[in-house]
Amino acid sequence: MARVSTDKRASNTADDTLARKSRDENVVSGGHLVAAALKNEGVDTIFTLCGGHIIDIYDGCIDHGIRVVDVRHEQVAAHAADGYARQTGRLGCVVTTAGPGFTNALTGIATAFRSESPVLHIGGQGALTQHKMGSLQDLPHVDIAAPITKFSASVRSTERIADMVAMAARECFAGAPGPSYLEIPRDVLDREVPADKAVVPERGRSRASTQSIGDPADVEKLAELLVKSERPAVLLGTQVWTCRGHEAATALFKALNVPCYMNGAARGLLPPGDPHYFNRTRTDAFNEADVIVIVGTPFDFRMGYGRRLRSDAAVVHIDMDYRTVAKNRDVSLGLVGDPGAILKAVHAAVGERPDNGAEGRARWLAHLRGLEGERAAKLMPLFQSDANPIHPYRVAWELNEFLTENTIYIGDGGDVVTISAQAVEPRAPGNWMDPGALGALGVGTGFALASKLVNPDKEVLCYYGDGSFGMTAFDMETANRFGAPYIAVIGNNSAMNQIRYGQLSKYGDERGNVGNLLGEVPFSRFAEMLGGYGEEVTDCREIGPALGRARESVRNSGKSAVVNVWVDAGEWAPGTKRQTMYK
């Protein structure tokens, strides 16, 4: 166990120096204990919006070298903490004041919950001495947070603060990752306790290794299934990237010549052009495969609750959470543990086994590759459409042409995410981010801010719908203020168009446009107002050049750019037309 350091960083102001000298160096405050514990959990940045209940945490962060990124809305802070966790694989942290600060962050915490992202939400609360008296911003935060976190608790004594921060952090990484909530009442946070009584768990000791392979007998069974299979298919899901198991996963399936499909944050684990990378024939593969391996993604609505998997195929499900394996659909084999560790063990178990299915798998890959070409050819007229208004598929195609290996692509919206998923092919691991299973709009600005802070040498591009951009766009100023500029592209159809389709289909033209039409806003001026570059695009031939100008402006000015592309409100993704998200 490590004693808390009470060393103070030299101040630049006389007043601050006097204030620090007046402190008793034999005591330490709750806010400094929070910062010390966060530092030991590997946290180097918190995302926050100030409030009187939490200011001592900021003071502690200064002394412990933790960057404080203050935003304009707590939803963005929570999404940024989520984005930080996704990009680093470490604990993300959002700090909010009590009451509305807490409730504003809940959409971001719920998004992290459904996306299995390790985020610690620390919130303020009225003093314990004011319990049940109606203090300012008092709410039952712990009870509200409980259903959408893995751990939700209140700290009742200053001496326990660091211990409970470590406890909450451990819960974020227990099994499948997820968020935790920790409430600290104001008097508990501000109170000073003897420094020699304040003990913070040493870095690395608060969490045990979670790289379990589950039952070794099941690893052997999967190895045997794969070497005998002639028509296998694998879907790599978000957990493969979350646990950084992508190298082990791709090494196994490349060695066995297995076609790989990817969804969620796993997109980009194999680059386009890799012989084992497939993205347009998943339905064909699942309909014809003899072995289907689903790794790190649940049988939720995105998988048709498991019904889209061939009934007479051997279905293998690998997940970090035992509650997820075989949920909604029976499986032939279920393995619970770290996906990377499991697949590395399977690779070792394959060893010198006779590869009886090798010739069949070679034919299988050639068959699927031919189908991939056919599917791509059918989409090309949409991708290269010269229609006016601009077809949304053309925007997605132009975005994909624009991306580099150094570009992190973020999708924030309904149809813009669905359509771009058919065109955009990330060039490297970690270069795709989307709202995840919760489907929350407004994630993009926080994700972009965090991604650029974590990866200052990478380019960050966020493709918004005009509805989602309007929700959180003002924190583009935060990105500029913290030297984290990015390119914002807006597919602007002046509508909440994915929902609009369902309304039009159900109620007709007279009633279907209620509650879903938006104003025609020239969003390029928003970037200009913030000192950046903005451009309106109404001709599909100008999309690529406009993106290039935005790129150069961001590089040269250090300010975010907005390319506002006016798209056809009468075009939708096939899934939207079939309303598959509700089936």
ROGU-909979 format. One record per atom (N, C-alpha, C): residue in one letter; x negated, y, z. Coordinates in steps of 0.05 Angstrom, whole numbers, plus 5000, padded with zeros to 4 digits. Layout:
REM ROGU-909979
aXYZ;...
REM end
This chain:
REM ROGU-909979
m498349765000;m500050005000;m498250255000;a499150464987;a497550704984;a498850934999;r497151075014;r498151315028;r498651535007;v500651695012;v501251924994;v499152134996;s498152224974;s496252444974;s497652704979;t496552874996;t497653135001;t496053354990;d494053284972;d492453484959;d494253664942;k493653924942;k495254114927;k493654234904;r494954244880;r493654374857;r493454674862;a491154784854;a490755074858;a492855234843;s493955434857;s496055604845;s494855844830;n496355944811;n495456174795;n496456434807;t498056424827;t499156674838;t498556684868;a498156934877;a497556974906;a499856884924;d502356954915;d504656874931;d504856574935;d504356424913;d504556144914;d502356024932;t499956144930;t497756054946;t498356084976;l499556314983;l500256365011;l502356165020;a504256115002;a506455925010;a505255645015;r503355564999;r502155295002;r500455285027;k499055505033;k497355505057;k499055485082;s501555585080;s503255575104;s504255305109;r504055115090;r505054855095;r503154695113;d504454515128;d502854335144;d502054095127;e499454065122;e498553855104;e498853575116;n499753565141;n500153305153;n502953195149;v504553345134;v507253265128;v507653265098;v509653125089;v510353105060;v513353115058;s514353255037;s517253275033;s518353045016;g520953025017;g522252815001;g521852844971;g521853094962;g521353134933;g518653044924;h516653084941;h513952994935;h513752684936;l515352564954;l515352274954;l516652154929;v518752294919;v519852214893;v517752214871;a516352444870;a514352474848;a512052264851;a511252214875;a509052024879;a509951744871;a512451674878;a513551414870;a513851384840;l514851604827;l515151594798;l512451564784;k510451704794;k507751684783;k506751394784;n507251264806;n506350994809;n507950794793;e510350884783;e511850714764;e511150774735;g509150944731;g508251004704;g509751224691;v511351374706;v512951594694;v511151844692;d510851954668;d509352204665;d511052434657;t513652384652;t515552594643;t518252544655;i519552764665;i522352744672;i523952934655;f526352864649;f528153034634;f530353134653;t531053384652;t532653494674;t533953754665;l535953834682;l537054104681;l537254194710;c536254424716;c535754504744;c538354534760;g538054494786;g540254524805;g539154534833;g540554664850;g539454714877;g538954464893;h540354244886;h540053994901;h537353854896;i536053924874;i533753754865;i531153894862;i530954154869;i528654314862;i526054214875;d526254084898;d523753984911;d522453764895;i524053624878;i522853424860;i521053554840;y521853794830;y520153934811;y517454014824;d517654104849;d515254184863;d513353944866;g514453714872;g512853474874;g511653394847;c513253424826;c512253354799;c509853524791;i509853784799;i507553954793;i505053844805;d505253764831;d502853664845;d501953394835;h503753234824;h503052964815;h502652954785;g502653174771;g502053184743;g504153064725;i506653084734;i508952974718;i510153214703;r510453184677;r511553394660;r514553414665;v515553664669;v518353714673;v519453844648;v521253694634;v522453794609;v525253864615;d525854124615;d528554224622;d530154284597;v532454164596;v534254184573;v536654364579;r538354394559;r540754564562;r543254414570;h543154154567;h545553994575;h544553724585;e545653634607;e544753384619;e545153134601;q547153144583;q547452914565;q544852874549;v543753094540;v541253084524;v538952984542;a538853064567;a536852964585;a536952664588;a539352564591;a539652274594;a538852124568;h539752234545;h539052104520;h535952124515;a534752344524;a531852374521;a530452164538;a531352124563;a530151924580;a530351644567;d532751594555;d533151344541;d531251324517;g530951534502;g529151534479;g526251494487;y525551624510;y522851584521;y522351294527;a524251164540;a523950874547;a523750704521;r525350764501;r525250604477;r522550634463;q521450874463;q519050924449;q516550824464;t516650824490;t514250754506;t514350464517;g516750354521;g517050104535;g516850134565;r516550384574;r516350444603;r518950564613;l518950624639;l521250734652;l521851014643;g524251074633;g525051344628;g526351454653;c526251724656;c527351844681;c528852104674;v531352114684;v532852354682;v533652444711;v533352704716;v533952804743;v536153024739;t538352984754;t540553174751;t541453264779;t542653504779;t543853594804;t546453444809;a547753504831;a550153364838;a552553454821;g554753314824;g557353384811;g557153394781;p557553624769;p557653644739;p555053574726;g552753614740;g550253534729;g550153234726;f551153094746;f551352794745;f553252704724;t555652814724;t557652724704;t556952784676;n555553014671;n554653074644;n552752864633;a551252734651;a549152544642;a550352264637;l552852214645;l553851944645;l554051824617;t554651974597;t554651864570;t551951754562;g549851894569;g547151794564;g546451544580;i547351534605;i546851304621;i548451064610;a550951104602;a552550894591;a551350794565;t550250974549;t548850894524;t546450714531;a544850794551;a542650624559;a543450354570;f545750354583;f546850104594;f547549904572;r549049994552;r549749824530;r547349754511;s545349934512;s542949884495;s540749744510;e541149684535;e539149544552;e536549694553;s536749944560;s534450124561;s533750194591;p531250164599;p530550204627;p530350504634;v532450614646;v532550894653;v533250924682;l531751084696;l532351154724;l533651424725;h536051434735;h537551684738;h537351764768;i536051984774;i535952084802;i537752324804;g539552314822;g541552534825;g541552654852;g542352904854;g542553044879;g545252994892;q545553074917;q548053044931;q548053244954;g550353314964;g550553484987;g549153365011;a548553525031;a547153435054;a548653225069;l547253035082;l548552835099;l550152975121;t549253195131;t550553335152;t553253455143;q553653465117;q556153565105;q557853345093;h557253095100;h558652865089;h561652885095;k563252865073;k566152875075;k567253145083;m565653355081;m566553625089;m567353785064;g566853685040;g567453835016;g565154015008;s562753925009;s560354085001;s560354144971;l558754334964;l558654414936;l557854174918;q559454124897;q558953924876;q558953634887;d560253594910;d560453334922;d562253154905;l561252924898;l562752714884;l561752444894;p563352224891;p562351954898;p560651844875;h558251964872;h556551894849;h555951594848;v555251484871;v554351204872;v556551014862;d559051064870;d561250904862;d561850944832;i561651184822;i562151244794;i560051104776;a557551114785;a555351004769;a555250694769;a556350574790;a555950284794;a556650114769;p558950164756;p559749984734;p557950014709;i556350224707;i554750264683;i551750274689;t551050164712;t548150134719;t547749864731;k545149784732;k544449534744;k544049564775;f543849814784;f543249864812;f544250144817;s545750184839;s546750454845;s546850484876;a545350674886;a545150694915;a544450984923;s544851034949;s544251294961;s541951254981;v540151444982;v537851435001;v538751585026;r538551445048;r539551555073;r537451675091;s534851625085;s532751735102;s530451805084;t528952025091;t526752115075;t524551905074;e524151765096;e522051565097;e522451335077;r524951295069;r525551075050;r525551165021;i525051415015;i525351514988;i523551364968;a520951354974;a519151224955;a519750934951;d520450794973;d521150514972;d523550464955;m525550644957;m527950604941;m527650684912;v525850874906;v525250934878;v523950684866;a522150564880;a520850314869;a522950094866;m524750074886;m526849874884;m528649914860;a529450164855;a531150224832;a529650164806;a527050234806;a525450184781;a525249884776;r524949724796;r524749434792;r527349334780;e529549434789;e532149334779;e532449404749;c531149624740;c531349704712;c530049494694;f528249334705;f526749144689;f527348854696;a529348804713;a530048534721;a531848414700;g530948194688;g532448074666;g532448264642;a534748284629;a535048484608;a534948764620;p533348944609;p533049214621;p535649364621;g535649574637;g538049744639;g537549974658;p539550154661;p539150384679;p539750324708;s538650494725;s539250494754;s539950784762;y541450804783;y542151074793;y541351084823;l540051304830;l539251354858;l540051634866;e541751654886;e542651904897;e541051984921;i540152234922;i538652324946;i539952584957;p541252564980;p542452804992;p540353034996;r541353274995;r539553514995;r537853525020;d538953465044;d537253485068;d535253255070;v535953025059;v534052805058;v531752875039;l532353005017;l530253074997;l528453295007;d529653495020;d528053725029;d526453675055;r527353475070;r526053425096;r523153355093;e521553435112;e518653355113;e518253145135;v516652955128;v516052735147;v513052715150;p512052595171;p509052555174;p507952405150;a505852515139;a504652405115;a503652115120;d502652065144;d501651795150;d503851585153;k506251675154;k508551495156;k509751445128;a508951605109;a510151585082;a508451415064;v509451175058;v507850985043;v509250935016;v507750944995;v508850894968;v507650634957;p509350454947;p508150204936;p506150274914;e503850134915;e501750194895;e502750124867;r501650264848;r502450224820;r501849934812;g503849814799;g503549544790;g504449334810;r504749414835;r505549214855;r508549204859;s509949394848;s512849404854;s514449224835;r513149134813;r514548964795;r512948714789;a514148484790;a512848234783;a513148194753;s511548014742;s511747954713;s514447834707;t515647924685;t518247814677;t517947654651;q515547584643;q515147444618;q515547144621;s517947064628;s518646784631;s519346654604;i518646394602;i519446254578;i521846064583;g522946084607;g525245914613;g524345624616;d526045444607;d525545154610;d523645064588;p521244954594;p519444864574;p520544654556;a522444494566;a523644284549;a525244404527;d526544634532;d528044774511;d526144894490;v523844984499;v521845084480;v521044854460;e520644614471;e520044384454;e522244324435;k524744334444;k527044284427;k527144484404;l526744734409;l526844934388;l524544894368;a522244824377;a519944764359;a520744534340;e521944334351;e522744104335;e524944174315;l526844334323;l528944424305;l527744574281;l525844754287;l524844924266;l523144774246;v521444594255;v519744444235;v521344254218;k523644174228;k525343994211;k527244154193;s527744404200;s529744564185;s528744624156;e530544604137;e530044684110;e531344944102;r533345034118;r534745284112;r535145444138;p532945524151;p533245674175;p533645974169;a534846114188;a535046404187;a534846514215;v533446734218;v533146854245;v533947144244;l535247234265;l535947514269;l534447614293;l532747804289;l531247924311;l532648174321;g533348184346;g534848414357;g533148594374;t534548794386;t533249004401;t531248904422;q531948694436;q530248604458;q527448524448;v527148444423;v524548364413;v522648604413;w523848844407;w522249084408;w521949184437;t524149164453;t524149264480;t521849134496;c521548864493;c519548724508;c516848714494;r516748854471;r514348864454;r513448584447;g515348414440;g514748144432;g514748104402;h514548324387;h514848304358;h512548154344;e510148184355;e507848054342;e508047754345;a508947664369;a509247374373;a511547264356;a513747424353;a516047334338;a515347314308;t514147524297;t513547514269;t511347314262;a509447264280;a507447064275;a508646784273;l510546724290;l511846454289;l513346424263;f515046614256;f516746574233;f515246604207;k513146754207;k511446754183;k510046484179;a509046374201;a507646124200;a509445904189;l512045914197;l513945704188;l515545784163;n514946024152;n516246104128;n519346134131;v520046274152;v522946314159;v523746604151;p526046634138;p526946904131;p527847054156;c527047304159;c527647464182;c529547694176;y531647724191;y533447954190;y533148094216;m533648364216;m533148524239;m535448714244;n536248754268;n538248964274;n537349134298;g538749354302;g538049534324;g535149624323;a533949634347;a531249734349;a529149544337;a530049304329;a528149124316;a527649194287;r529349374276;r528849454248;r526049584246;g524449494227;g521749594224;g519649404234;l520449184248;l518449004259;l516948864236;l518248834213;l516948754188;l517348974168;p515249044153;p515649264134;p516949164108;p518349344094;p519349264068;p517149164050;g517648954035;g515548834018;g514348594030;d514648554056;d513648314069;d515348074058;p514047854051;p515647624040;p517647504059;h517547564084;h519447454103;h521447664113;y521347904101;y523248124107;y525648104089;f528048084101;f530548074086;f532548264100;n534148404084;n536048584097;n538748604083;r539148474060;r541748494046;r543248234044;t542148024054;t543347754050;t543947604076;r544347754097;r544747614123;r547147444122;t549347544111;t551847384110;t551347124093;d549947154070;d549346914054;d547646714070;a545646814084;a543946644099;a545446494121;f547046644136;f548546524158;f550646314147;n551646364124;n553646184112;n552445924102;e549845934096;e548545694084;e546445564102;a545645694123;a543345604140;a544045344155;d541945174159;d542344944176;d541545004205;v539745204209;v539045294236;v539145594237;i540545704256;i540746004259;i539646074286;v537546244287;v536346324313;v536946624317;i538446684338;i539146954345;i537447034369;v535747244366;v533847314386;v534347594397;g535147624422;g535247884435;g537448064425;t539747944417;t542048104410;t544547944418;p546648074428;p548947924438;p550947864416;f552747684421;f554947624402;f557147824408;d556648074402;d558648284406;d559948354380;f561248584378;f562748654354;f561048674330;r558448734334;r556648754311;r556048484299;m556548274314;m556147994304;m558747854301;g560948004299;g563547874297;g564147694320;y562947754344;y563247594368;y562347304364;g560447264345;g559347004340;g560846844318;r563246954310;r564846804291;r563646804263;r561746984258;r560547004231;r558346794227;l557746644247;l555646434245;l556946174237;r555746044218;r556745794207;r557345594229;s559745474228;s560545304250;s559045044252;d557944934230;d556544684231;d553544714230;a552544964234;a549645004236;a548844974265;a546244914269;a545144914296;a544545204304;v545945304324;v545645584331;v544045594357;v541845744356;v540045784379;v540246074388;h540646124414;h540846394424;h538746444446;i537046644442;i534946714460;i535546994471;d535547024498;d536247284509;d534947314537;m534547564545;m533347614571;m535347584594;d537847574588;d539947564608;d541647304604;y541647134625;y543146884622;y546046924617;r547147154626;r550047204622;r550747244593;t548747324577;t549247384549;t549047134531;v547346944539;v547046704522;v549646554520;a550546504495;a552946354489;a555546504498;k555346754504;k557746904510;k559346954484;n561746884483;n563646904460;n563446684440;r561346514442;r561046304422;r559246084434;d560045834430;d558345614439;d555745604422;v553545514434;v551045494419;v549945204423;s548145134404;s546944874406;s544644874426;l543345104430;l541145124448;l540845414457;g540745454483;g540445714495;g537845734511;l536345944507;l533845994522;l533946264535;v533446274561;v533446524576;v530646594584;g529746834576;g527146924584;g526247154566;d523647204567;d522447414550;d522247314521;p523547454502;p523447344474;p520647314463;g518847504468;g516147474458;g514747234471;a515047204497;a513746974511;a514846704501;i517446694498;i518746454488;i517746374460;l517746574442;l517046514414;l514046454412;k512446574429;k509546504429;k509246214439;a510846134459;a510745854469;a511745664447;v513745734433;v514745564411;v512645534390;h511245744383;h509145734363;h507045534372;a506245544398;a504345354408;a505445064407;a508045034413;a509244774413;a509544654386;v509744824365;v509844724338;v507244564332;g504944684340;g502344554339;g501944384315;e501344124319;e500743944298;e503143774290;r505543864297;r507943714289;r508143694259;p509043474248;p509443464219;p511543664210;d510843834190;d512644044181;d514343924159;n516343774166;n518043624147;n519743804130;g520244044140;g522044224124;g520644424107;a518044414105;a516444624091;a517344664062;e517644444047;e518344484018;e521144594016;g522944504033;g525644614032;g525744904039;r524144994058;r524145274066;r522945454044;a521045344029;a519945504006;a522145553985;r523745343980;r525945383961;r528045573972;w528545553998;w530545714012;w529846014010;l527246074015;l526346354013;l526646463985;a525946293965;a526246383937;a529146433930;h530946263940;h533846293936;h534846553947;l534146613972;l534946853985;l533747103972;r531247083963;r529947303950;r531447383925;g532347173910;g533847233886;g536547373893;l537847283914;l540347413923;l539847703932;e537547753945;e536848023954;e536748203930;g535548113908;g535348273884;g538048343873;e539848143873;e542548183863;e544048383880;r543848363906;r545248553924;r544148833920;a541548863918;a540349123914;a541349253888;a541449083867;a542249183841;a545149293842;k546849163857;k549649253859;k549849523874;l548049573892;l548049823907;l546750053893;m545049993874;m543550213861;m545250423848;p547450363835;p549150583824;p550050783846;l550550683870;l551350863892;l548951013902;f546650873906;f544251003916;f543251223897;q543651193872;q542651383852;q544951533839;s547151553852;s549551693841;s548851993837;d549852103815;d549552383809;d552152533815;a553952413830;a556552523834;a556452793849;n558452953844;n558753203858;n561653223867;p562253253894;p560353273916;p558453043918;i556353083933;i554252883936;i555252623950;h554652403938;h555452143949;h553652093974;p554852013997;p553151964021;p551051744017;y551651553999;y549551353993;y547151473980;r547451683964;r545251813952;r543451943973;v544652063993;v543152184015;v541451974029;a542751744035;a541251534049;a538851434032;w539351414006;w537151323988;w534851523988;e535551783986;e533451983986;e531951994012;l533351944034;l531951934060;l529951714061;n530751474051;n528951254050;n526451304033;e526851434011;e524651503993;e522751704006;f523851864024;f522252074038;f520551964061;l521451754074;l520151654098;l517351554091;t515551574112;t512951464111;t512551264134;e510251134135;e509650964157;e509451114183;n509251374181;n508851544205;n511451684213;t513751614201;t516251744206;t518051574224;i518951694247;i520951574263;i523651664253;y525351474246;y528051544235;y530151504257;i531851704261;i533951694281;i536651744267;g538551564272;g541251604261;g543151684283;d544651894280;d546551984300;d549252054287;g551051864289;g553651914277;g555151654272;g557251664257;g558851434251;g557951314224;d559251404203;d558651304176;d555751364168;v554651584177;v551851644169;v549951434178;v550451314202;v548751094211;v549350844196;t551950784192;t552650544178;t551650534149;i551950764136;i551050774108;i547950774106;s546650934123;s543750944121;s542450674128;a543850514144;a542750244151;a542550074126;q544050134105;q543949974080;q541650074062;a540550304068;a538450414050;a535850454064;v535950554089;v533450624103;v531950374113;e529450354105;e527750134113;e525350244129;p525450244155;p523150344171;p520650204163;r518450354164;r515950234154;r514250114176;a515050154202;a513350054224;a515150014249;p514149844268;p515749804292;p516150064307;g518550084319;g519150324335;g520150554318;n520250524292;n520950754275;n523950764268;w525650614282;w528550634278;w529850674305;m531650864307;m533250904332;m536050974324;d537950854338;d540750904333;d542350904359;p544950974359;p546350994385;p546650724399;g546550504385;g546950244398;g549850174401;a550349974418;a553049854419;a555150044430;l554450244446;l556450434456;l557550604434;g555950654414;g556850824391;g557151114399;a555651214417;a555951494426;a554851684405;l556351894400;l555352114383;l553752304401;g551752444389;g550252634404;g547652544415;v546852294408;v544352184419;v541952304405;g542252404380;g539952464363;g538052674374;t539152884385;t537353104394;t535553014417;g536652874437;g535052764459;g533052564449;f533952384431;f532052184420;f529752324405;a530452524389;a528452664373;a526452804392;l527452944412;l525753084431;l523752894444;a524852674455;a523152484469;a521152344450;s522052274426;s520352134407;s517952304399;k518452564395;k516252744387;k514352794411;l515452814435;l513752854458;l511952614463;v513052374459;v511552124463;v509552084440;n510352154415;n508752114391;n508152374377;p506552544388;p506152814376;p504952804348;d503652584341;d502452564315;d504252444294;k506652364302;k508652254284;k510652464275;e511752414251;e513952574242;e516552454252;v518452624261;v521052534271;v523252654253;l524952484243;l527152574227;l529752464238;c531652634243;c534252544253;c536352614233;y537852404225;y540152444206;y542752444222;y544052674222;y546452714237;y548852724218;g551252644229;g553652744218;g554153024228;d555753184214;d556253454224;d557653454250;g559253254256;g560653234282;g558653184304;s556853004300;s554852944322;s552853164325;f552153304304;f550253524306;f551353744324;g553953794321;g555254014336;g555353954366;m554953704374;m555253634402;m552853714419;t550453674408;t548053714425;t545853884412;a546554014389;a544454144373;a542954374387;f544154494407;f542854724420;f540254634433;d539854384439;d537354294451;d535154264430;m535754334405;m533554374386;m531754594395;e532954794409;e531255004421;e529354884442;t530254694457;t528554564476;t526254424462;a526854284440;a524754144425;a522654354416;n523554574406;n521654784397;n520054894420;r521454934442;r520155054466;r517954874477;f518254614474;f516254434485;f514354324463;g514354454440;g512554374419;g513154104408;a515754044405;a516553784395;a518453814371;p517653964350;p519454014328;p520053764311;y522353764299;y523153534283;y524753624259;i525253444240;i526953504217;i529753404223;a531753574221;a534553504224;a535853514196;v536953284188;v538453274163;v541353224171;i543253374159;i546053344166;i547553264141;g549053034143;g550952954123;g553553094129;n554053314117;n556253494125;n558653454106;n560753324118;n563353304103;n565553444118;s564853614138;s566753774153;s568953604165;a568253364174;a570253184186;a568952984204;m570552874223;m569752634237;m570752404220;n569152344200;n570152204176;n570651904181;q569051774198;q569451494202;q572151444215;i572951604234;i575551574247;i577751664228;r577151874212;r579151974193;r580151764174;y578351584165;y579151384147;y581351204159;g580951124184;g582950954197;g585651104200;q585551354206;q588051514208;q589451534182;l587951594161;l589151624134;l590451364125;s589051144131;s590050874123;s592650804138;k592750894163;k595050814179;k597451004177;y596851264173;y598951464175;y599451614149;g597651574129;g597951724104;g596852004105;d596852134082;d595552394079;d596852614096;e599452604101;e600752814116;e599952814145;r599452584157;r598852574185;r596052474191;g594652374171;g592052254175;g589752454179;n590252704175;n588152904178;n588353064204;v589852954223;v590253084248;v587953014268;g586753224279;g584753174300;g582053084290;n581553094264;n578952994254;n577653174233;l578853404226;l577653584207;l576153804222;l573753874211;l572054074224;l571654314205;g570654524215;g570154764199;g567754714180;e567654874159;e565354854140;e563155044150;v561154924163;v559055074177;v556455054162;p555255284154;p552555274142;p550355244163;f549954994171;f548154944194;f545255024189;s544455074164;s541755164159;s541155414175;r543155584179;r542655834193;r541955794222;f542755564233;f542155494260;f539155474264;a537855324245;a534955304247;a533655574244;e534655734226;e533456004221;e533656174246;m535956154260;m536356304285;m534256234306;l533255974305;l531355884324;l528455914314;g528156054292;g525556114281;g524455904262;g526155704254;g525355494236;g526355524208;y526055314192;y526855314164;y529655174161;g531355294145;g533955184140;g534555194110;e536054994100;e536754994072;e539454844068;e541154964051;e543654844044;e543254694018;v544254444016;v543954283992;v546654193981;t547254273957;t549754193944;t549354033919;d546853993910;d546153853886;d544353613894;c545153373887;c543653133896;c540653143887;r540153273865;r537353293855;r535653463873;e536853623891;e535253793908;e534853673936;i535853433941;i535453313968;i532553273973;g531153123955;g528353063959;g526653313962;p526853503943;p525253753946;p525853903972;a528353913980;a529054044005;a527753914029;l527753644029;l526453494051;l523453564052;g522253574028;g519353644027;g518853924038;r520554114032;r520154384042;r520554394073;a522454234082;a522854214111;a520354104125;r519253894113;r516853764124;r514553964127;e514054114106;e511854304106;e512354524126;s514854614129;s515454824148;s514954734176;v515854484183;v515454384210;v512454364216;r510954274197;r508054244201;r506754514205;n507654714190;n506254974190;n507255164212;s509855144218;s510955334237;s511255224265;g511354964268;g511754844295;g514654884304;k516454944286;k519254974292;k520954764277;s523154674289;s524854474275;s526154594251;a526754414232;a528054494207;a530754354204;v532654474190;v535254364185;v535754364155;v536354124144;v537254094116;v540154004117;n541954184109;n544854134111;n545754044084;v546453784081;v547153664056;v550253634055;w551453754036;w554353744033;w555153484019;v556453304033;v557153044021;v560153014018;d560852824001;d563652763994;d565152644018;a567252784026;a568852694049;a570752464041;g570752394015;g572452174005;g571051914001;e568651894012;e567051644010;e566451544038;w566651274041;w566151144067;w564550894064;a563350804086;a561950544086;a563950314084;p563150094072;p564949864070;p566049774097;g564349774118;g565249694144;g567449874155;t567150134149;t569250324157;t571850254143;k571750194117;k574150134102;k575449884112;r573849694121;r574949444132;r575549464161;q574749694174;q575149734202;q574049504219;t571649414211;t570449184224;t569649244253;m569249494259;m568449554287;m570649494307;y573049464297;y575349404315;y576149114315;k574848954298;k575748674294;k574148474310;
REM end
